[in-house]
Amino acid sequence: MSAFYLKGVSPPHVTLNQIFAGMMPYMVIVIICMVIMYLWPGMTLWLPNYLYGA
């Protein structure tokens, strides 16, 4: 959704393809982090377990 918002506020010469191309490195990082959290849930749950007890 933010890509379409950025298209609305960007100058006319900026295309939607350029916006998506600029987002891709960050999207890859987010997807890798989601895969790591899926494969190793203890990594993301250690703080709640530490704070609230297991």
C-alpha distance matrix in Angstrom:
0.0 3.8 5.4 5.5 6.5 8.8 10.1 11.1 13.0 14.4 17.8 18.4 19.7 16.5 15.1 11.8 14.0 15.0 11.7 11.1 14.8 14.5 12.0 14.2 17.0 14.9 13.3 17.0 18.1 15.8 17.0 20.6 20.5 19.4 22.2 24.6 23.9 24.5 27.7 29.0 27.9 30.8 29.2 26.4 28.8 31.6 30.7 30.3 33.5 35.3 34.4 35.0 37.4 37.2
3.8 0.0 3.8 5.4 4.9 6.0 8.5 9.7 10.6 11.8 15.5 16.7 17.9 14.5 13.9 11.1 13.4 13.5 9.8 10.2 13.5 12.3 10.1 13.1 15.4 13.2 12.6 16.4 17.1 15.3 17.1 20.3 20.1 19.7 22.7 24.7 24.1 25.2 28.3 29.2 28.3 30.9 28.9 26.2 28.8 31.3 30.1 30.1 33.5 34.8 33.9 34.9 37.4 37.5
5.4 3.8 0.0 3.8 5.4 5.1 6.2 8.7 10.1 10.2 13.5 14.2 14.9 11.5 10.3 7.4 9.6 9.9 6.4 6.9 10.4 9.9 8.3 11.3 14.0 12.7 12.1 15.6 17.0 15.8 17.2 20.4 20.9 20.6 23.2 25.4 25.4 26.3 29.1 30.4 29.9 32.6 30.5 28.1 31.0 33.5 32.6 32.8 36.0 37.4 36.7 37.8 40.1 40.0
5.5 5.4 3.8 0.0 3.8 5.4 4.9 6.3 8.9 9.9 12.9 13.0 14.6 11.7 10.3 7.6 10.8 11.7 8.8 9.6 13.2 13.2 12.0 14.7 17.7 16.5 15.6 19.1 20.6 19.2 20.4 23.7 24.2 23.6 26.2 28.6 28.3 29.0 31.9 33.3 32.6 35.5 33.6 31.0 33.6 36.3 35.3 35.2 38.5 40.0 39.1 39.9 42.4 42.3
6.5 4.9 5.4 3.8 0.0 3.8 5.4 5.1 6.6 8.6 12.1 13.2 15.2 12.5 12.3 10.3 13.6 13.6 10.4 12.0 15.3 14.3 13.2 16.5 18.9 17.2 16.9 20.6 21.5 20.0 21.8 25.0 24.9 24.5 27.5 29.5 29.0 30.0 33.1 34.1 33.2 35.7 33.7 30.9 33.4 35.9 34.6 34.5 37.9 39.2 38.0 39.0 41.7 41.9
8.8 6.0 5.1 5.4 3.8 0.0 3.8 5.3 5.3 5.8 9.5 11.1 12.5 9.5 10.0 8.6 11.7 10.8 7.7 10.2 12.9 11.5 11.2 14.7 16.9 15.6 15.9 19.4 20.3 19.4 21.4 24.3 24.4 24.6 27.4 29.2 29.1 30.4 33.2 34.2 33.6 36.0 33.6 31.1 33.9 36.2 34.8 35.2 38.6 39.6 38.6 39.9 42.6 42.8
10.1 8.5 6.2 4.9 5.4 3.8 0.0 3.8 5.6 5.2 8.0 8.3 10.0 7.4 7.2 6.2 9.8 9.7 7.5 10.1 12.8 12.3 12.6 15.7 18.3 17.7 17.6 20.9 22.4 21.6 23.2 26.2 26.7 26.7 29.2 31.4 31.5 32.5 35.2 36.5 36.0 38.7 36.4 34.0 36.9 39.2 38.1 38.4 41.7 42.9 42.0 43.2 45.7 45.8
11.1 9.7 8.7 6.3 5.1 5.3 3.8 0.0 3.8 5.8 8.3 8.8 11.6 10.0 10.3 9.7 13.4 13.4 11.2 13.7 16.5 15.9 15.9 19.1 21.7 20.6 20.6 24.1 25.3 24.2 25.9 29.0 29.3 29.1 31.8 33.9 33.7 34.7 37.6 38.8 38.0 40.6 38.4 35.8 38.4 40.8 39.4 39.5 42.9 44.1 42.9 44.0 46.7 47.0
13.0 10.6 10.1 8.9 6.6 5.3 5.6 3.8 0.0 3.8 6.8 8.9 11.4 9.9 11.5 11.6 15.0 13.9 11.7 14.8 17.1 15.7 16.1 19.6 21.6 20.4 21.1 24.5 25.3 24.5 26.6 29.4 29.4 29.7 32.6 34.3 34.1 35.5 38.3 39.1 38.4 40.7 38.3 35.7 38.4 40.5 38.9 39.2 42.7 43.5 42.3 43.6 46.5 47.0
14.4 11.8 10.2 9.9 8.6 5.8 5.2 5.8 3.8 0.0 3.8 6.4 8.1 6.5 8.8 9.8 12.7 11.1 9.6 13.1 14.8 13.4 14.6 18.0 19.9 19.3 20.3 23.4 24.4 24.1 26.2 28.7 29.1 29.7 32.3 34.0 34.2 35.7 38.2 39.1 38.7 41.1 38.5 36.2 39.1 41.1 39.7 40.3 43.7 44.5 43.5 45.0 47.7 48.1
17.8 15.5 13.5 12.9 12.1 9.5 8.0 8.3 6.8 3.8 0.0 3.8 5.6 5.8 8.9 11.2 13.7 12.0 11.6 15.3 16.4 15.3 17.2 20.3 22.2 22.1 23.2 26.0 27.2 27.2 29.2 31.6 32.2 32.9 35.4 37.1 37.5 38.9 41.3 42.4 42.2 44.5 41.8 39.7 42.7 44.6 43.2 43.9 47.3 48.0 47.1 48.7 51.3 51.7
18.4 16.7 14.2 13.0 13.2 11.1 8.3 8.8 8.9 6.4 3.8 0.0 3.8 5.5 7.5 10.2 12.8 11.9 12.2 15.5 16.7 16.5 18.4 21.1 23.4 23.7 24.2 27.0 28.6 28.6 30.1 32.7 33.7 34.1 36.4 38.4 38.9 40.0 42.4 43.7 43.6 46.2 43.7 41.5 44.5 46.7 45.5 46.1 49.4 50.3 49.5 50.9 53.5 53.7
19.7 17.9 14.9 14.6 15.2 12.5 10.0 11.6 11.4 8.1 5.6 3.8 0.0 3.8 6.2 9.8 11.3 9.8 11.3 14.4 14.8 14.8 17.4 19.7 21.8 22.6 23.4 25.7 27.5 28.0 29.4 31.7 33.0 33.7 35.6 37.6 38.4 39.6 41.7 43.1 43.3 45.8 43.2 41.4 44.6 46.6 45.6 46.5 49.6 50.5 49.9 51.5 53.9 54.0
16.5 14.5 11.5 11.7 12.5 9.5 7.4 10.0 9.9 6.5 5.8 5.5 3.8 0.0 3.8 6.8 8.4 6.6 7.5 10.8 11.4 11.2 13.6 16.0 18.2 18.9 19.6 22.0 23.8 24.2 25.6 27.9 29.2 29.9 31.8 33.8 34.6 35.8 37.9 39.3 39.5 42.0 39.4 37.5 40.8 42.8 41.9 42.7 45.9 46.8 46.3 47.9 50.2 50.2
15.1 13.9 10.3 10.3 12.3 10.0 7.2 10.3 11.5 8.8 8.9 7.5 6.2 3.8 0.0 3.8 5.3 5.3 6.6 8.9 9.9 11.0 12.8 14.7 17.5 18.3 18.4 20.7 22.9 23.2 24.1 26.6 28.1 28.5 30.2 32.5 33.4 34.2 36.3 38.0 38.3 41.0 38.6 36.8 40.0 42.3 41.6 42.3 45.3 46.5 46.2 47.5 49.7 49.4
11.8 11.1 7.4 7.6 10.3 8.6 6.2 9.7 11.6 9.8 11.2 10.2 9.8 6.8 3.8 0.0 3.8 5.4 5.0 6.3 8.5 9.9 10.7 12.5 15.7 16.2 15.6 18.2 20.5 20.3 21.1 23.9 25.3 25.3 27.2 29.6 30.3 31.0 33.3 35.0 35.2 38.0 35.8 33.9 37.0 39.5 38.9 39.4 42.4 43.8 43.4 44.6 46.7 46.3
14.0 13.4 9.6 10.8 13.6 11.7 9.8 13.4 15.0 12.7 13.7 12.8 11.3 8.4 5.3 3.8 0.0 3.8 5.4 5.1 6.0 8.6 9.8 10.6 13.9 15.2 14.5 16.4 19.2 19.5 19.8 22.4 24.3 24.5 25.8 28.3 29.5 30.0 31.9 33.9 34.4 37.3 35.1 33.5 36.8 39.1 38.9 39.6 42.4 43.8 43.8 45.0 46.9 46.3
15.0 13.5 9.9 11.7 13.6 10.8 9.7 13.4 13.9 11.1 12.0 11.9 9.8 6.6 5.3 5.4 3.8 0.0 3.8 5.5 5.0 6.2 8.7 10.1 12.6 14.0 14.3 16.2 18.4 19.2 20.1 22.3 24.0 24.7 26.2 28.3 29.5 30.5 32.4 34.0 34.5 37.2 34.6 33.1 36.5 38.6 38.2 39.2 42.0 43.1 43.0 44.6 46.5 46.2
11.7 9.8 6.4 8.8 10.4 7.7 7.5 11.2 11.7 9.6 11.6 12.2 11.3 7.5 6.6 5.0 5.4 3.8 0.0 3.8 5.4 5.2 6.4 8.9 11.5 11.9 12.2 14.7 16.6 16.8 18.1 20.6 21.8 22.4 24.4 26.4 27.2 28.3 30.4 31.9 32.1 34.7 32.2 30.4 33.7 35.8 35.2 36.0 39.0 40.1 39.9 41.3 43.5 43.2
11.1 10.2 6.9 9.6 12.0 10.2 10.1 13.7 14.8 13.1 15.3 15.5 14.4 10.8 8.9 6.3 5.1 5.5 3.8 0.0 3.8 5.3 5.0 6.3 9.7 10.3 9.6 12.0 14.4 14.5 15.2 17.8 19.4 19.7 21.4 23.7 24.6 25.4 27.5 29.2 29.6 32.4 30.1 28.5 31.7 34.0 33.8 34.5 37.3 38.6 38.7 39.9 41.8 41.3
14.8 13.5 10.4 13.2 15.3 12.9 12.8 16.5 17.1 14.8 16.4 16.7 14.8 11.4 9.9 8.5 6.0 5.0 5.4 3.8 0.0 3.8 5.4 5.4 8.0 10.0 10.1 11.4 13.9 15.0 15.6 17.5 19.5 20.4 21.6 23.7 25.2 26.1 27.7 29.4 30.2 32.9 30.3 29.1 32.6 34.6 34.5 35.7 38.3 39.4 39.7 41.2 42.9 42.4
14.5 12.3 9.9 13.2 14.3 11.5 12.3 15.9 15.7 13.4 15.3 16.5 14.8 11.2 11.0 9.9 8.6 6.2 5.2 5.3 3.8 0.0 3.8 5.7 7.0 8.2 9.5 11.3 12.8 14.0 15.5 17.2 18.6 20.0 21.6 23.2 24.5 25.9 27.6 28.8 29.5 31.8 29.1 27.7 31.2 33.0 32.6 33.9 36.7 37.5 37.6 39.4 41.3 41.0
12.0 10.1 8.3 12.0 13.2 11.2 12.6 15.9 16.1 14.6 17.2 18.4 17.4 13.6 12.8 10.7 9.8 8.7 6.4 5.0 5.4 3.8 0.0 3.8 5.8 5.6 6.2 8.8 10.2 10.7 12.3 14.4 15.6 16.6 18.5 20.2 21.2 22.6 24.5 25.7 26.2 28.6 26.0 24.5 27.9 29.9 29.5 30.6 33.4 34.5 34.5 36.1 38.0 37.6
14.2 13.1 11.3 14.7 16.5 14.7 15.7 19.1 19.6 18.0 20.3 21.1 19.7 16.0 14.7 12.5 10.6 10.1 8.9 6.3 5.4 5.7 3.8 0.0 3.8 5.4 4.9 6.1 8.6 9.8 10.4 12.2 14.2 15.1 16.4 18.3 19.8 20.9 22.4 24.0 24.9 27.5 25.0 23.9 27.4 29.4 29.5 30.7 33.2 34.4 34.9 36.4 37.9 37.2
17.0 15.4 14.0 17.7 18.9 16.9 18.3 21.7 21.6 19.9 22.2 23.4 21.8 18.2 17.5 15.7 13.9 12.6 11.5 9.7 8.0 7.0 5.8 3.8 0.0 3.8 5.5 5.2 6.4 8.9 10.1 10.8 12.6 14.5 15.6 16.8 18.6 20.2 21.4 22.5 23.7 25.9 23.1 22.3 26.0 27.6 27.7 29.3 31.7 32.5 33.2 35.0 36.4 35.9
14.9 13.2 12.7 16.5 17.2 15.6 17.7 20.6 20.4 19.3 22.1 23.7 22.6 18.9 18.3 16.2 15.2 14.0 11.9 10.3 10.0 8.2 5.6 5.4 3.8 0.0 3.8 5.4 5.1 6.3 8.7 9.9 10.6 12.4 14.4 15.4 16.6 18.5 20.1 20.9 21.5 23.7 20.9 19.6 23.2 24.9 24.7 26.2 28.7 29.6 30.0 31.8 33.4 33.1
13.3 12.6 12.1 15.6 16.9 15.9 17.6 20.6 21.1 20.3 23.2 24.2 23.4 19.6 18.4 15.6 14.5 14.3 12.2 9.6 10.1 9.5 6.2 4.9 5.5 3.8 0.0 3.8 5.4 5.0 6.1 8.6 9.8 10.5 12.3 14.2 15.2 16.4 18.4 19.7 20.3 22.9 20.6 19.2 22.6 24.8 24.9 25.9 28.4 29.7 30.2 31.6 33.1 32.4
17.0 16.4 15.6 19.1 20.6 19.4 20.9 24.1 24.5 23.4 26.0 27.0 25.7 22.0 20.7 18.2 16.4 16.2 14.7 12.0 11.4 11.3 8.8 6.1 5.2 5.4 3.8 0.0 3.8 5.5 5.1 6.1 8.6 9.9 10.6 12.3 14.2 15.3 16.5 18.1 19.3 21.9 19.5 18.8 22.4 24.3 24.9 26.3 28.3 29.6 30.6 32.0 33.1 32.2
18.1 17.1 17.0 20.6 21.5 20.3 22.4 25.3 25.3 24.4 27.2 28.6 27.5 23.8 22.9 20.5 19.2 18.4 16.6 14.4 13.9 12.8 10.2 8.6 6.4 5.1 5.4 3.8 0.0 3.8 5.5 5.1 6.2 8.7 10.0 10.6 12.3 14.3 15.4 16.2 17.3 19.4 16.7 16.0 19.7 21.3 21.7 23.4 25.5 26.5 27.4 29.1 30.3 29.6
15.8 15.3 15.8 19.2 20.0 19.4 21.6 24.2 24.5 24.1 27.2 28.6 28.0 24.2 23.2 20.3 19.5 19.2 16.8 14.5 15.0 14.0 10.7 9.8 8.9 6.3 5.0 5.5 3.8 0.0 3.8 5.5 5.1 6.2 8.7 9.9 10.5 12.3 14.3 15.2 15.5 18.0 15.6 14.2 17.7 19.8 20.0 21.2 23.5 24.8 25.5 26.9 28.2 27.5
17.0 17.1 17.2 20.4 21.8 21.4 23.2 25.9 26.6 26.2 29.2 30.1 29.4 25.6 24.1 21.1 19.8 20.1 18.1 15.2 15.6 15.5 12.3 10.4 10.1 8.7 6.1 5.1 5.5 3.8 0.0 3.8 5.4 5.0 6.2 8.7 9.8 10.5 12.3 14.1 14.8 17.8 15.9 14.9 18.3 20.7 21.5 22.4 24.3 26.1 27.0 28.1 29.0 27.8
20.6 20.3 20.4 23.7 25.0 24.3 26.2 29.0 29.4 28.7 31.6 32.7 31.7 27.9 26.6 23.9 22.4 22.3 20.6 17.8 17.5 17.2 14.4 12.2 10.8 9.9 8.6 6.1 5.1 5.5 3.8 0.0 3.8 5.4 5.1 6.2 8.6 9.9 10.6 12.0 13.6 16.1 13.9 13.8 17.3 19.2 20.4 21.8 23.4 24.8 26.3 27.6 28.2 26.9
20.5 20.1 20.9 24.2 24.9 24.4 26.7 29.3 29.4 29.1 32.2 33.7 33.0 29.2 28.1 25.3 24.3 24.0 21.8 19.4 19.5 18.6 15.6 14.2 12.6 10.6 9.8 8.6 6.2 5.1 5.4 3.8 0.0 3.8 5.4 5.1 6.1 8.6 9.9 10.3 11.1 13.4 10.9 10.3 13.9 15.8 16.8 18.2 19.9 21.3 22.6 24.0 24.8 23.7
19.4 19.7 20.6 23.6 24.5 24.6 26.7 29.1 29.7 29.7 32.9 34.1 33.7 29.9 28.5 25.3 24.5 24.7 22.4 19.7 20.4 20.0 16.6 15.1 14.5 12.4 10.5 9.9 8.7 6.2 5.0 5.4 3.8 0.0 3.8 5.4 5.1 6.1 8.6 9.8 9.9 13.0 11.6 10.3 13.4 16.1 17.2 17.8 19.5 21.5 22.6 23.4 24.2 22.8
22.2 22.7 23.2 26.2 27.5 27.4 29.2 31.8 32.6 32.3 35.4 36.4 35.6 31.8 30.2 27.2 25.8 26.2 24.4 21.4 21.6 21.6 18.5 16.4 15.6 14.4 12.3 10.6 10.0 8.7 6.2 5.1 5.4 3.8 0.0 3.8 5.4 5.0 6.1 8.4 9.8 12.9 11.9 11.7 14.7 17.0 18.9 19.7 20.7 22.8 24.4 25.2 25.4 23.6
24.6 24.7 25.4 28.6 29.5 29.2 31.4 33.9 34.3 34.0 37.1 38.4 37.6 33.8 32.5 29.6 28.3 28.3 26.4 23.7 23.7 23.2 20.2 18.3 16.8 15.4 14.2 12.3 10.6 9.9 8.7 6.2 5.1 5.4 3.8 0.0 3.8 5.4 5.2 5.8 7.8 10.2 8.6 9.3 12.4 14.2 16.2 17.6 18.4 20.1 22.0 23.1 23.1 21.5
23.9 24.1 25.4 28.3 29.0 29.1 31.5 33.7 34.1 34.2 37.5 38.9 38.4 34.6 33.4 30.3 29.5 29.5 27.2 24.6 25.2 24.5 21.2 19.8 18.6 16.6 15.2 14.2 12.3 10.5 9.8 8.6 6.1 5.1 5.4 3.8 0.0 3.8 5.6 5.2 5.1 8.0 7.0 6.4 9.3 11.7 13.5 14.4 15.3 17.4 19.1 19.8 20.1 18.4
24.5 25.2 26.3 29.0 30.0 30.4 32.5 34.7 35.5 35.7 38.9 40.0 39.6 35.8 34.2 31.0 30.0 30.5 28.3 25.4 26.1 25.9 22.6 20.9 20.2 18.5 16.4 15.3 14.3 12.3 10.5 9.9 8.6 6.1 5.0 5.4 3.8 0.0 3.8 5.7 5.7 9.4 9.7 9.3 11.2 14.0 16.3 16.5 17.0 19.6 21.3 21.5 21.4 19.3
27.7 28.3 29.1 31.9 33.1 33.2 35.2 37.6 38.3 38.2 41.3 42.4 41.7 37.9 36.3 33.3 31.9 32.4 30.4 27.5 27.7 27.6 24.5 22.4 21.4 20.1 18.4 16.5 15.4 14.3 12.3 10.6 9.9 8.6 6.1 5.2 5.6 3.8 0.0 3.8 6.2 9.0 9.4 10.5 12.4 14.4 17.2 17.9 17.8 20.1 22.4 22.8 22.2 19.8
29.0 29.2 30.4 33.3 34.1 34.2 36.5 38.8 39.1 39.1 42.4 43.7 43.1 39.3 38.0 35.0 33.9 34.0 31.9 29.2 29.4 28.8 25.7 24.0 22.5 20.9 19.7 18.1 16.2 15.2 14.1 12.0 10.3 9.8 8.4 5.8 5.2 5.7 3.8 0.0 3.8 5.5 5.9 7.8 9.4 10.8 13.9 15.0 14.6 16.6 19.2 19.8 19.1 16.9
27.9 28.3 29.9 32.6 33.2 33.6 36.0 38.0 38.4 38.7 42.2 43.6 43.3 39.5 38.3 35.2 34.4 34.5 32.1 29.6 30.2 29.5 26.2 24.9 23.7 21.5 20.3 19.3 17.3 15.5 14.8 13.6 11.1 9.9 9.8 7.8 5.1 5.7 6.2 3.8 0.0 3.8 5.3 5.5 6.2 8.7 11.4 11.8 11.7 14.2 16.3 16.6 16.1 14.0
30.8 30.9 32.6 35.5 35.7 36.0 38.7 40.6 40.7 41.1 44.5 46.2 45.8 42.0 41.0 38.0 37.3 37.2 34.7 32.4 32.9 31.8 28.6 27.5 25.9 23.7 22.9 21.9 19.4 18.0 17.8 16.1 13.4 13.0 12.9 10.2 8.0 9.4 9.0 5.5 3.8 0.0 3.8 5.5 5.0 5.8 9.3 10.2 9.3 11.3 14.0 14.6 13.6 11.6
29.2 28.9 30.5 33.6 33.7 33.6 36.4 38.4 38.3 38.5 41.8 43.7 43.2 39.4 38.6 35.8 35.1 34.6 32.2 30.1 30.3 29.1 26.0 25.0 23.1 20.9 20.6 19.5 16.7 15.6 15.9 13.9 10.9 11.6 11.9 8.6 7.0 9.7 9.4 5.9 5.3 3.8 0.0 3.8 5.7 5.8 8.5 10.5 10.6 11.7 14.2 15.6 15.3 14.1
26.4 26.2 28.1 31.0 30.9 31.1 34.0 35.8 35.7 36.2 39.7 41.5 41.4 37.5 36.8 33.9 33.5 33.1 30.4 28.5 29.1 27.7 24.5 23.9 22.3 19.6 19.2 18.8 16.0 14.2 14.9 13.8 10.3 10.3 11.7 9.3 6.4 9.3 10.5 7.8 5.5 5.5 3.8 0.0 3.8 5.8 7.1 8.4 9.6 11.2 12.8 14.0 14.5 13.6
28.8 28.8 31.0 33.6 33.4 33.9 36.9 38.4 38.4 39.1 42.7 44.5 44.6 40.8 40.0 37.0 36.8 36.5 33.7 31.7 32.6 31.2 27.9 27.4 26.0 23.2 22.6 22.4 19.7 17.7 18.3 17.3 13.9 13.4 14.7 12.4 9.3 11.2 12.4 9.4 6.2 5.0 5.7 3.8 0.0 3.8 5.6 5.6 6.1 8.5 10.1 10.7 10.9 9.9
31.6 31.3 33.5 36.3 35.9 36.2 39.2 40.8 40.5 41.1 44.6 46.7 46.6 42.8 42.3 39.5 39.1 38.6 35.8 34.0 34.6 33.0 29.9 29.4 27.6 24.9 24.8 24.3 21.3 19.8 20.7 19.2 15.8 16.1 17.0 14.2 11.7 14.0 14.4 10.8 8.7 5.8 5.8 5.8 3.8 0.0 3.8 5.7 5.1 5.9 8.6 10.0 9.7 9.3
30.7 30.1 32.6 35.3 34.6 34.8 38.1 39.4 38.9 39.7 43.2 45.5 45.6 41.9 41.6 38.9 38.9 38.2 35.2 33.8 34.5 32.6 29.5 29.5 27.7 24.7 24.9 24.9 21.7 20.0 21.5 20.4 16.8 17.2 18.9 16.2 13.5 16.3 17.2 13.9 11.4 9.3 8.5 7.1 5.6 3.8 0.0 3.8 5.3 4.9 6.0 8.4 9.4 10.4
30.3 30.1 32.8 35.2 34.5 35.2 38.4 39.5 39.2 40.3 43.9 46.1 46.5 42.7 42.3 39.4 39.6 39.2 36.0 34.5 35.7 33.9 30.6 30.7 29.3 26.2 25.9 26.3 23.4 21.2 22.4 21.8 18.2 17.8 19.7 17.6 14.4 16.5 17.9 15.0 11.8 10.2 10.5 8.4 5.6 5.7 3.8 0.0 3.8 5.4 5.1 5.8 7.5 8.4
33.5 33.5 36.0 38.5 37.9 38.6 41.7 42.9 42.7 43.7 47.3 49.4 49.6 45.9 45.3 42.4 42.4 42.0 39.0 37.3 38.3 36.7 33.4 33.2 31.7 28.7 28.4 28.3 25.5 23.5 24.3 23.4 19.9 19.5 20.7 18.4 15.3 17.0 17.8 14.6 11.7 9.3 10.6 9.6 6.1 5.1 5.3 3.8 0.0 3.8 5.6 5.4 4.9 5.0
35.3 34.8 37.4 40.0 39.2 39.6 42.9 44.1 43.5 44.5 48.0 50.3 50.5 46.8 46.5 43.8 43.8 43.1 40.1 38.6 39.4 37.5 34.5 34.4 32.5 29.6 29.7 29.6 26.5 24.8 26.1 24.8 21.3 21.5 22.8 20.1 17.4 19.6 20.1 16.6 14.2 11.3 11.7 11.2 8.5 5.9 4.9 5.4 3.8 0.0 3.8 5.8 5.5 7.3
34.4 33.9 36.7 39.1 38.0 38.6 42.0 42.9 42.3 43.5 47.1 49.5 49.9 46.3 46.2 43.4 43.8 43.0 39.9 38.7 39.7 37.6 34.5 34.9 33.2 30.0 30.2 30.6 27.4 25.5 27.0 26.3 22.6 22.6 24.4 22.0 19.1 21.3 22.4 19.2 16.3 14.0 14.2 12.8 10.1 8.6 6.0 5.1 5.6 3.8 0.0 3.8 5.9 8.9
35.0 34.9 37.8 39.9 39.0 39.9 43.2 44.0 43.6 45.0 48.7 50.9 51.5 47.9 47.5 44.6 45.0 44.6 41.3 39.9 41.2 39.4 36.1 36.4 35.0 31.8 31.6 32.0 29.1 26.9 28.1 27.6 24.0 23.4 25.2 23.1 19.8 21.5 22.8 19.8 16.6 14.6 15.6 14.0 10.7 10.0 8.4 5.8 5.4 5.8 3.8 0.0 3.8 6.8
37.4 37.4 40.1 42.4 41.7 42.6 45.7 46.7 46.5 47.7 51.3 53.5 53.9 50.2 49.7 46.7 46.9 46.5 43.5 41.8 42.9 41.3 38.0 37.9 36.4 33.4 33.1 33.1 30.3 28.2 29.0 28.2 24.8 24.2 25.4 23.1 20.1 21.4 22.2 19.1 16.1 13.6 15.3 14.5 10.9 9.7 9.4 7.5 4.9 5.5 5.9 3.8 0.0 3.8
37.2 37.5 40.0 42.3 41.9 42.8 45.8 47.0 47.0 48.1 51.7 53.7 54.0 50.2 49.4 46.3 46.3 46.2 43.2 41.3 42.4 41.0 37.6 37.2 35.9 33.1 32.4 32.2 29.6 27.5 27.8 26.9 23.7 22.8 23.6 21.5 18.4 19.3 19.8 16.9 14.0 11.6 14.1 13.6 9.9 9.3 10.4 8.4 5.0 7.3 8.9 6.8 3.8 0.0
